[in-house]
Amino acid sequence: MESVCPICNCLYSYNIKCPKCGGAMKDYGVIQDYFDDYSPYLDRSITEEIDGVPKDECMHIFYCEVCDWDHRVAIQRILM
């Protein structure tokens, strides 16, 4: 069995309200994609080693387009 992120694999969706304005926050993907210009194109096994979160979590960035607030959310991986 392998552990996968339920958001990255479209198994779940998360609805998060902005703590500042109460607006809906959008998932802008995994934090590794924002390290530099080429990180979105690297294999996940490489970027997961340097993202700073435990191996059983996937760090996503949620963004509020209303008030320009972003929030990092650790998503628990599931076994498949």
N, CA and C atoms as an extended XYZ file, in Angstrom:
240
Properties=species:S:1:pos:R:3:atomname:S:1:resname:S:1:resid:I:1 pbc="F F F"
N         0.837       -1.181        0.000 N   MET     1
C         0.000        0.000        0.000 CA  MET     1
C         0.881        1.244        0.000 C   MET     1
N         0.358        2.258       -0.593 N   GLU     2
C         1.088        3.518       -0.649 CA  GLU     2
C         0.221        4.624       -0.064 C   GLU     2
N         0.866        5.611        0.550 N   SER     3
C         0.094        6.731        1.095 CA  SER     3
C         0.027        7.848        0.058 C   SER     3
N        -1.174        8.392       -0.122 N   VAL     4
C        -1.395        9.441       -1.115 CA  VAL     4
C        -2.170       10.590       -0.478 C   VAL     4
N        -2.019       11.743       -1.059 N   CYS     5
C        -2.776       12.904       -0.597 CA  CYS     5
C        -4.168       12.854       -1.220 C   CYS     5
N        -5.211       12.911       -0.405 N   PRO     6
C        -6.566       12.835       -0.950 CA  PRO     6
C        -6.959       14.056       -1.784 C   PRO     6
N        -6.321       15.197       -1.556 N   ILE     7
C        -6.629       16.376       -2.374 CA  ILE     7
C        -5.902       16.295       -3.711 C   ILE     7
N        -4.612       15.985       -3.681 N   CYS     8
C        -3.838       15.891       -4.926 CA  CYS     8
C        -4.417       14.841       -5.869 C   CYS     8
N        -5.025       13.804       -5.308 N   ASN     9
C        -5.576       12.718       -6.116 CA  ASN     9
C        -7.085       12.830       -6.321 C   ASN     9
N        -7.644       13.992       -6.019 N   CYS    10
C        -9.071       14.295       -6.246 CA  CYS    10
C       -10.018       13.308       -5.570 C   CYS    10
N        -9.636       12.824       -4.393 N   LEU    11
C       -10.499       11.926       -3.632 CA  LEU    11
C       -11.401       12.705       -2.679 C   LEU    11
N       -10.906       13.824       -2.194 N   TYR    12
C       -11.660       14.691       -1.295 CA  TYR    12
C       -11.496       16.133       -1.745 C   TYR    12
N       -12.421       16.959       -1.316 N   SER    13
C       -12.249       18.401       -1.479 CA  SER    13
C       -12.414       19.032       -0.102 C   SER    13
N       -11.689       20.071        0.137 N   TYR    14
C       -11.740       20.749        1.424 CA  TYR    14
C       -12.340       22.130        1.233 C   TYR    14
N       -13.315       22.467        2.053 N   ASN    15
C       -13.913       23.794        2.053 CA  ASN    15
C       -13.444       24.505        3.311 C   ASN    15
N       -12.614       25.504        3.121 N   ILE    16
C       -12.048       26.233        4.248 CA  ILE    16
C       -12.468       27.692        4.148 C   ILE    16
N       -12.915       28.236        5.274 N   LYS    17
C       -13.276       29.654        5.321 CA  LYS    17
C       -12.074       30.466        5.784 C   LYS    17
N       -11.936       31.630        5.212 N   CYS    18
C       -10.841       32.530        5.556 CA  CYS    18
C       -10.995       33.001        7.005 C   CYS    18
N        -9.927       32.887        7.810 N   PRO    19
C       -10.014       33.347        9.196 CA  PRO    19
C       -10.082       34.872        9.321 C   PRO    19
N        -9.712       35.591        8.257 N   LYS    20
C        -9.737       37.061        8.316 CA  LYS    20
C       -11.084       37.639        7.902 C   LYS    20
N       -11.639       37.149        6.765 N   CYS    21
C       -12.862       37.777        6.242 CA  CYS    21
C       -14.055       36.828        6.152 C   CYS    21
N       -13.815       35.524        6.324 N   GLY    22
C       -14.898       34.550        6.254 CA  GLY    22
C       -15.214       34.070        4.854 C   GLY    22
N       -14.484       34.567        3.856 N   GLY    23
C       -14.700       34.138        2.475 CA  GLY    23
C       -14.186       32.728        2.236 C   GLY    23
N       -14.584       32.155        1.127 N   ALA    24
C       -14.129       30.809        0.769 CA  ALA    24
C       -12.683       30.864        0.288 C   ALA    24
N       -11.880       29.934        0.781 N   MET    25
C       -10.484       29.860        0.362 CA  MET    25
C       -10.341       28.776       -0.694 C   MET    25
N        -9.507       29.027       -1.695 N   LYS    26
C        -9.265       28.071       -2.773 CA  LYS    26
C        -7.951       27.346       -2.533 C   LYS    26
N        -7.929       26.068       -2.903 N   ASP    27
C        -6.701       25.288       -2.826 CA  ASP    27
C        -5.810       25.694       -3.989 C   ASP    27
N        -4.625       26.203       -3.684 N   TYR    28
C        -3.668       26.601       -4.716 CA  TYR    28
C        -2.568       25.555       -4.892 C   TYR    28
N        -2.762       24.364       -4.354 N   GLY    29
C        -1.821       23.273       -4.581 CA  GLY    29
C        -0.833       23.082       -3.450 C   GLY    29
N         0.134       22.212       -3.719 N   VAL    30
C         1.125       21.859       -2.702 CA  VAL    30
C         2.185       22.943       -2.592 C   VAL    30
N         2.709       23.086       -1.401 N   ILE    31
C         3.685       24.145       -1.141 CA  ILE    31
C         4.957       23.960       -1.964 C   ILE    31
N         5.309       22.715       -2.284 N   GLN    32
C         6.526       22.457       -3.045 CA  GLN    32
C         6.513       23.136       -4.410 C   GLN    32
N         5.334       23.337       -4.972 N   ASP    33
C         5.236       23.952       -6.297 CA  ASP    33
C         5.649       25.421       -6.289 C   ASP    33
N         5.817       26.009       -5.114 N   TYR    34
C         6.145       27.426       -5.006 CA  TYR    34
C         7.582       27.680       -4.549 C   TYR    34
N         8.401       26.622       -4.459 N   PHE    35
C         9.783       26.800       -4.017 CA  PHE    35
C        10.595       27.621       -5.017 C   PHE    35
N        10.487       27.288       -6.297 N   ASP    36
C        11.170       28.042       -7.348 CA  ASP    36
C        10.475       27.773       -8.681 C   ASP    36
N        11.026       28.302       -9.765 N   ASP    37
C        10.374       28.189      -11.074 CA  ASP    37
C        10.258       26.755      -11.580 C   ASP    37
N        11.180       25.878      -11.177 N   TYR    38
C        11.207       24.524      -11.717 CA  TYR    38
C        10.625       23.467      -10.785 C   TYR    38
N        10.362       23.806       -9.540 N   SER    39
C         9.887       22.802       -8.585 CA  SER    39
C         8.569       22.131       -8.980 C   SER    39
N         7.631       22.794       -9.685 N   PRO    40
C         6.415       22.068      -10.080 CA  PRO    40
C         6.689       20.915      -11.052 C   PRO    40
N         7.859       20.946      -11.695 N   TYR    41
C         8.180       19.936      -12.703 CA  TYR    41
C         9.053       18.813      -12.158 C   TYR    41
N         9.492       18.936      -10.913 N   LEU    42
C        10.294       17.887      -10.294 CA  LEU    42
C         9.398       16.760       -9.797 C   LEU    42
N         9.971       15.580       -9.698 N   ASP    43
C         9.253       14.433       -9.161 CA  ASP    43
C         8.898       14.695       -7.699 C   ASP    43
N         7.707       14.305       -7.296 N   ARG    44
C         7.243       14.543       -5.918 CA  ARG    44
C         8.157       13.880       -4.886 C   ARG    44
N         8.769       12.750       -5.242 N   SER    45
C         9.644       12.078       -4.282 CA  SER    45
C        10.843       12.950       -3.918 C   SER    45
N        11.235       13.851       -4.804 N   ILE    46
C        12.340       14.771       -4.525 CA  ILE    46
C        11.858       15.923       -3.651 C   ILE    46
N        10.776       16.565       -4.056 N   THR    47
C        10.322       17.754       -3.331 CA  THR    47
C         9.730       17.420       -1.965 C   THR    47
N         9.223       16.208       -1.789 N   GLU    48
C         8.683       15.823       -0.483 CA  GLU    48
C         9.773       15.707        0.573 C   GLU    48
N        11.019       15.541        0.145 N   GLU    49
C        12.130       15.438        1.088 CA  GLU    49
C        12.507       16.790        1.684 C   GLU    49
N        12.115       17.887        1.031 N   ILE    50
C        12.555       19.206        1.488 CA  ILE    50
C        11.408       20.134        1.881 C   ILE    50
N        10.185       19.599        1.960 N   ASP    51
C         9.046       20.477        2.254 CA  ASP    51
C         8.861       20.756        3.744 C   ASP    51
N         9.563       20.013        4.613 N   GLY    52
C         9.519       20.304        6.039 CA  GLY    52
C         8.338       19.732        6.796 C   GLY    52
N         7.550       18.867        6.180 N   VAL    53
C         6.416       18.257        6.878 CA  VAL    53
C         6.641       16.752        6.988 C   VAL    53
N         6.006       16.096        7.960 N   PRO    54
C         6.135       14.640        8.084 CA  PRO    54
C         5.682       13.923        6.811 C   PRO    54
N         6.208       12.732        6.599 N   LYS    55
C         5.907       11.980        5.377 CA  LYS    55
C         4.440       11.578        5.255 C   LYS    55
N         3.699       11.593        6.359 N   ASP    56
C         2.285       11.214        6.288 CA  ASP    56
C         1.369       12.422        6.075 C   ASP    56
N         1.964       13.583        5.731 N   GLU    57
C         1.177       14.790        5.464 CA  GLU    57
C         1.589       15.421        4.138 C   GLU    57
N         0.676       16.168        3.564 N   CYS    58
C         0.924       16.914        2.334 CA  CYS    58
C         0.505       18.361        2.604 C   CYS    58
N         1.440       19.293        2.486 N   MET    59
C         1.169       20.689        2.819 CA  MET    59
C         0.592       21.427        1.610 C   MET    59
N        -0.628       21.935        1.773 N   HIS    60
C        -1.308       22.687        0.716 CA  HIS    60
C        -1.426       24.150        1.107 C   HIS    60
N        -1.468       25.006        0.105 N   ILE    61
C        -1.697       26.432        0.317 CA  ILE    61
C        -3.126       26.746       -0.094 C   ILE    61
N        -3.867       27.339        0.819 N   PHE    62
C        -5.217       27.813        0.526 CA  PHE    62
C        -5.168       29.337        0.498 C   PHE    62
N        -5.859       29.922       -0.472 N   TYR    63
C        -5.776       31.366       -0.708 CA  TYR    63
C        -7.166       31.981       -0.778 C   TYR    63
N        -7.319       33.124       -0.121 N   CYS    64
C        -8.575       33.877       -0.164 CA  CYS    64
C        -8.415       35.011       -1.172 C   CYS    64
N        -9.200       34.958       -2.230 N   GLU    65
C        -9.121       35.987       -3.265 CA  GLU    65
C        -9.806       37.284       -2.844 C   GLU    65
N       -10.602       37.233       -1.782 N   VAL    66
C       -11.305       38.427       -1.310 CA  VAL    66
C       -10.349       39.363       -0.569 C   VAL    66
N        -9.593       38.810        0.376 N   CYS    67
C        -8.739       39.667        1.208 CA  CYS    67
C        -7.243       39.404        1.029 C   CYS    67
N        -6.872       38.554        0.069 N   ASP    68
C        -5.468       38.297       -0.259 CA  ASP    68
C        -4.711       37.588        0.873 C   ASP    68
N        -5.390       36.723        1.601 N   TRP    69
C        -4.796       35.987        2.718 CA  TRP    69
C        -4.501       34.564        2.265 C   TRP    69
N        -3.326       34.034        2.637 N   ASP    70
C        -3.056       32.622        2.356 CA  ASP    70
C        -2.776       31.894        3.657 C   ASP    70
N        -3.038       30.600        3.627 N   HIS    71
C        -2.946       29.773        4.828 CA  HIS    71
C        -2.435       28.400        4.423 C   HIS    71
N        -1.478       27.887        5.156 N   ARG    72
C        -0.947       26.545        4.890 CA  ARG    72
C        -1.719       25.534        5.714 C   ARG    72
N        -2.119       24.449        5.053 N   VAL    73
C        -2.902       23.408        5.718 CA  VAL    73
C        -2.236       22.059        5.456 C   VAL    73
N        -1.901       21.344        6.530 N   ALA    74
C        -1.325       20.003        6.405 CA  ALA    74
C        -2.464       19.005        6.223 C   ALA    74
N        -2.443       18.295        5.116 N   ILE    75
C        -3.464       17.304        4.796 CA  ILE    75
C        -2.905       15.915        5.095 C   ILE    75
N        -3.638       15.139        5.862 N   GLN    76
C        -3.219       13.787        6.223 CA  GLN    76
C        -3.314       12.869        5.010 C   GLN    76
N        -2.222       12.186        4.690 N   ARG    77
C        -2.236       11.211        3.590 CA  ARG    77
C        -3.043        9.983        4.010 C   ARG    77
N        -3.596        9.282        3.024 N   ILE    78
C        -4.360        8.063        3.288 CA  ILE    78
C        -3.705        6.897        2.560 C   ILE    78
N        -3.926        5.695        3.073 N   LEU    79
C        -3.372        4.496        2.441 CA  LEU    79
C        -4.289        4.022        1.327 C   LEU    79
N        -3.695        3.682        0.213 N   MET    80
C        -4.457        3.172       -0.935 CA  MET    80
C        -3.825        1.880       -1.407 C   MET    80
